[in-house]
């Protein structure tokens, strides 16, 4: 988790849920909406059951509208493996893969906030550059610095050889050029 949330309060968030037995799609969505309200979670804009996803978002155009409408997608960890075939490759190409959340967690508010205001660093075997969101343009400079430092500490602990595997760190917005904020020493590059 980052010290300062990376999404503005107005961020649109979608939650995909498991279908509950003996309930319609609408009843399932209402059940989860009540569960979120009971736990004090009001930041989720829309809840979509798996049944609704399969029925209403079959067409490419519907999936594209869904993709463009939300800044973050969360999914019940019980249906996570079923989503790729229904969402399509454009969700994965645009790096809007739904994050798995445990909707049966004892502290549901903490579980959801961790994903909503935290960040991820998806590491694939394609290339050597990876991107992680650590803030937004509405944040103060001090808050962004705190987030960069917190993310850098975690990245260093997760990598083999710690910082020796980090060559360069850039800070960048969606439309700006990359500003280098860390460059490894030449001695680190030789190893």
C-alpha positions in Angstrom: 0.0 0.0 0.0 1.1 3.5 -0.7 1.0 6.4 1.8 -1.2 8.5 -0.4 -4.1 7.1 -2.6 -3.3 7.1 -6.3 -6.9 7.5 -7.5 -9.0 10.7 -7.2 -12.3 10.4 -5.2 -14.1 10.7 -8.6 -12.5 7.6 -10.1 -15.0 5.2 -11.7 -14.5 1.6 -10.3 -16.3 -1.5 -11.5 -16.6 -4.8 -9.5 -17.3 -8.1 -11.2 -19.0 -10.6 -8.8 -19.8 -14.3 -8.6 -23.3 -15.4 -9.3 -25.1 -16.3 -6.1 -27.1 -19.5 -6.3 -30.9 -19.1 -6.6 -30.6 -15.4 -7.2 -31.1 -13.4 -10.4 -28.3 -11.2 -11.7 -30.0 -8.1 -10.4 -30.6 -9.7 -6.9 -26.9 -10.7 -6.8 -25.8 -7.2 -7.7 -28.1 -5.8 -5.0 -26.7 -8.3 -2.4 -23.1 -7.2 -3.1 -24.1 -3.5 -3.1 -25.7 -4.0 0.4 -22.5 -5.8 1.5 -20.3 -2.9 0.4 -22.5 -0.3 2.1 -22.5 -2.3 5.3 -18.7 -2.2 5.3 -18.7 1.5 4.5 -17.4 1.2 0.9 -18.9 3.8 -1.4 -16.2 4.1 -4.0 -17.4 1.3 -6.2 -19.4 2.9 -9.1 -21.0 -0.3 -10.5 -21.3 -3.9 -9.7 -21.7 -6.4 -12.5 -22.5 -10.0 -11.9 -20.8 -12.7 -14.0 -24.2 -13.6 -15.5 -24.7 -9.9 -16.6 -21.2 -9.8 -18.0 -21.8 -12.9 -20.2 -25.2 -11.7 -21.4 -24.9 -7.9 -21.9 -21.2 -7.6 -22.8 -20.9 -10.1 -25.6 -20.3 -7.7 -28.4 -16.9 -6.1 -29.0 -18.5 -2.6 -28.9 -20.1 -3.2 -25.5 -16.8 -4.5 -24.1 -15.0 -1.4 -25.5 -17.5 0.9 -23.8 -17.1 -0.9 -20.6 -13.4 -0.7 -20.8 -13.4 3.1 -21.5 -16.0 3.9 -18.8 -14.0 2.7 -15.7 -10.5 3.6 -14.5 -10.2 0.4 -12.4 -11.7 -3.1 -12.5 -11.9 -5.4 -9.5 -13.2 -9.0 -9.5 -14.3 -11.5 -6.9 -11.3 -13.9 -6.7 -13.7 -16.8 -7.1 -14.4 -15.8 -10.8 -11.1 -14.3 -11.7 -10.0 -17.2 -13.9 -13.3 -17.1 -15.9 -12.9 -13.5 -16.9 -10.3 -13.5 -19.7 -12.5 -15.3 -22.2 -15.4 -12.9 -21.5 -13.5 -9.6 -21.4 -11.3 -10.1 -24.4 -7.7 -9.3 -25.1 -8.2 -5.5 -25.3 -8.6 -5.4 -21.4 -5.2 -6.9 -21.1 -3.6 -4.9 -23.9 -4.7 -1.7 -22.2 -3.5 -2.9 -18.8 -6.9 -2.8 -17.2 -6.8 -6.4 -16.0 -9.3 -6.8 -13.1 -7.6 -7.1 -9.7 -8.7 -10.0 -7.6 -10.3 -9.2 -4.3 -11.6 -11.6 -1.6 -15.2 -10.5 -1.0 -15.4 -13.0 1.9 -12.5 -11.2 3.8 -13.1 -10.4 7.4 -12.1 -6.8 6.9 -13.6 -6.2 3.5 -13.1 -2.4 3.6 -9.3 -2.8 4.1 -9.1 -5.5 1.4 -10.8 -3.2 -1.2 -8.9 -0.1 -0.2 -5.6 -1.9 -0.6 -6.5 -2.5 -4.3 -8.3 0.8 -4.9 -5.6 3.1 -3.5 -2.6 0.8 -3.9 -0.6 -0.1 -7.0 0.7 -3.1 -8.8 3.8 -3.8 -10.9 2.9 -6.4 -13.5 6.0 -8.2 -14.6 5.9 -10.2 -17.8 8.5 -11.9 -19.9 8.1 -9.3 -22.6 10.9 -6.8 -22.6 12.7 -5.2 -19.7 10.5 -2.1 -18.9 7.6 -2.1 -16.5 5.2 0.5 -15.5 3.4 1.2 -12.2 1.0 4.0 -11.3 2.1 5.9 -8.2 0.0 9.0 -8.3 -2.1 11.4 -10.3 -1.7 15.0 -11.5 -4.0 16.4 -8.8 -1.6 15.3 -6.0 0.9 17.5 -4.2 4.6 17.0 -5.1 5.3 15.8 -1.5 2.7 13.1 -1.8 4.1 11.8 -5.1 7.6 11.8 -3.6 6.3 9.7 -0.6 4.6 7.3 -3.0 7.7 7.0 -5.2 9.9 6.2 -2.2 7.4 3.7 -0.8 7.1 1.9 -4.2 10.9 1.9 -4.7 11.4 0.2 -1.3 9.0 -2.5 -2.1 10.3 -3.0 -5.6 13.9 -3.4 -4.3 12.8 -6.1 -1.8 10.9 -8.1 -4.4 13.6 -8.2 -7.1 16.5 -10.7 -7.1 19.7 -8.8 -6.3 17.6 -5.9 -5.0 18.6 -2.6 -6.5 21.3 -4.1 -8.7 18.6 -5.2 -11.1 17.2 -1.6 -11.4 18.9 0.3 -14.2 16.8 3.4 -14.3 13.5 4.9 -12.9 11.4 7.4 -14.8 8.6 9.6 -13.7 6.0 10.1 -16.4 2.4 11.3 -16.9 0.2 9.9 -19.8 1.2 12.8 -22.1 4.7 13.8 -20.9 8.2 12.7 -21.7 9.9 10.4 -19.2 11.9 12.2 -16.5 14.7 10.1 -15.1 14.7 10.2 -11.3 17.3 7.4 -10.7 20.1 6.0 -12.8 22.3 3.1 -11.7 26.0 3.5 -11.3 28.2 2.0 -14.1 29.6 -0.4 -11.6 26.1 -1.9 -11.0 25.6 -2.3 -14.8 28.8 -4.4 -15.1 27.6 -7.1 -12.7 
